[in-house]
Amino acid sequence: MDPFRLLELLILAAVLASFVGLLLRRNLFLKVLSMDVMGSAVVALFVLVGARSGLRSPILTASGTGTGTGVGFTAWADPVPQAVILTAIVIGLSIQALLLVVITRLSRIDPTLDLSSFETGGRR
Amino acid sequence: MTALTTTLTAALSARTILIGWLLLPFLTAFLAAVLPPLARWLALLCCLATGAVAAAIQLGGLPPAFDLLGDYGVALQPDAFAAPFLLLNALVCGAVVLDSWRRPMPGPFLLLMVLHGGLSSAFVVVDLISLYVTLEVVGISAFLLILSSRSERSMWVALRYLLIGNSVMTLFLIGAALVYLEQGSFRFEEVAGTSSIAALALLLVGLLTKSGLFLSGLWLPLTHAEAPAEVSALLSGVVVCAGIAPLLRLTSTVPALGEVITIIGLASTVLGLLFALADTDAKRLLAWSTLSQMGLVALAPVAGGIYALAHGLAKAALFLVARRFPSRALQGWATRPLPAGVWWPLWIGSFSIVGVPPLAGYAAKSSLDGALHGPLALAVTLLSVGTAAVYGRLWGAPLSREPQLELASDPGTDPSWSPGVLLLLLALVVLGVVALPWGPALASATATAALVLLGGWGLHRLLEWLRLRERWRLPELERLSDLLGGIGVVGAGLLVILNR
């Protein structure tokens, strides 16, 4: 099997597992943790997409060719997905932090953070 | 002197103006944190700037597309599609600022400005990653605004909102990565060329959830109903549009999505109507109605902008006056008189949503009718009858005859007419009158509207009679696991439908 496909499948399996965790866990903290697993899987996916054409960073040198070793143009990594995912990592981290702050406050209501103590249903 | 003029013209090129306008809310947010007394004026300035940009787009003063920083840069499209959404953003945020002019706003103004800036950007971006960033900015600031009342209930609602929002945006990112893998670009038009059904389904799940459509939008009623009144107005008025505007852009560039979005839109409308007819709480009724109206917005990309504009203005006005409802319970609604500052906005706003001629809602309904054809147009008219029945539940309350008494009881806390609500109602009337067809078309439009109103009122009376006889309850669908399950079901359904 193509290693790229294999890694892609593994990452998608991680996403699926985290979605199942998000769905089935009764503990709020574990739900947020599942969300973070999903976020990490997406970061891995973007890094993989960036590395599909090669691993070498495309950095311009004084000679202007980028690499002195003669590896060729094809072995360069794609910088765009990596640049893009940096933003997503920052956003994911800040959201994680915000959710954990709220969970800390909610733990005063129920220290075990069980879902049923917060859900009074749609009706008041 | 000429040199100065040329420099000025060069500096004030359309591109600079546009970038300045997009940055303005974030700069003023910083300034407002440093200089709190200026906050209201700065927020108003941002709204005016957005309104001016919307007008400039409508008048053709701005080029419809920009590329920033070359090939790998970001493209912006302040085109005619974005104009109604920008106008909506300006008017609703402006109304919220005016409404809280003499009272403390829930949450700092900084958040309102960041929300405003994020929304403006979301309406003009045309690539998946910029869209992701703007939607997350909007989501985080909306989360903090919901939190501003600091009650335990609001903490739970806000946590739910951000957890769901961030999870679906993560799925959206996977879709974006799959599109990039195949096409080498994140632009919307490249999505059309992708052969990956999974990518399309993941992108759609993200946007459908953000715009509160069908089962993936079940988070919406509780969130919109439990937030403070001003925040509800923002959420139901414009924040849902941050999801639906890019969804419509995507639908118009990817023809394969048209059919499935139509199905989801209709399903969402019916779902929202059923739950709005069965609910017992006035604010929740308004929130369910948002879910159903968003379904109608999704039906046609051509008419979506004007429909979202008309709906957002009316719904924001309704939520702003919801703060002054004597009680949120719909039971016994007809026995509690409402002051004039609530009664009139309630009637005007709900008439606009139902689509009665001199108001903006009528212009939206007729442009939606023009964009649809055959059985779909008929279905929309039938659904308007349902909408009339929903709002019929709010029309029973009599107008209070003692305005003096009310003023004396709480002096200075709330003016009897909120300037923000007045602004929204004025916009509804002006937009409606401008788009009004004169001549014989007007008569037939009035006749249709009258029939819809009569049908809706009849349906309302019938349902009221049924409600008295036995309490009919719909399934409880708003637990967190239901919301996540709904998202999963919609995603799986999309995979199946798109795979055909």
Interface residues (C-beta under 8 A of the other chain):
Chain A: L12 V15 F19 L22 L23 L24 L28 K31 V32 M35 M38 G39 V42 L45 F46 V49 R52 V80 P81 V84 T87 A88 I91 G92 S94 I95 L98 L99 V102 I103 R105 L106 I109 L115 F118 E119 G121 G122 R123 R124
Chain B: Y72 I129 Y132 V133 E136 I140 F143 L144 L147 E152 M155 W156 A158 L159 L162 L163 N166 S167 T170 L171 L173 I174 A177 Y180 L181 F186 P221 L222 T280 D281 R284 E476 L477 E478 R479 L480 S481 L484 G485 G488
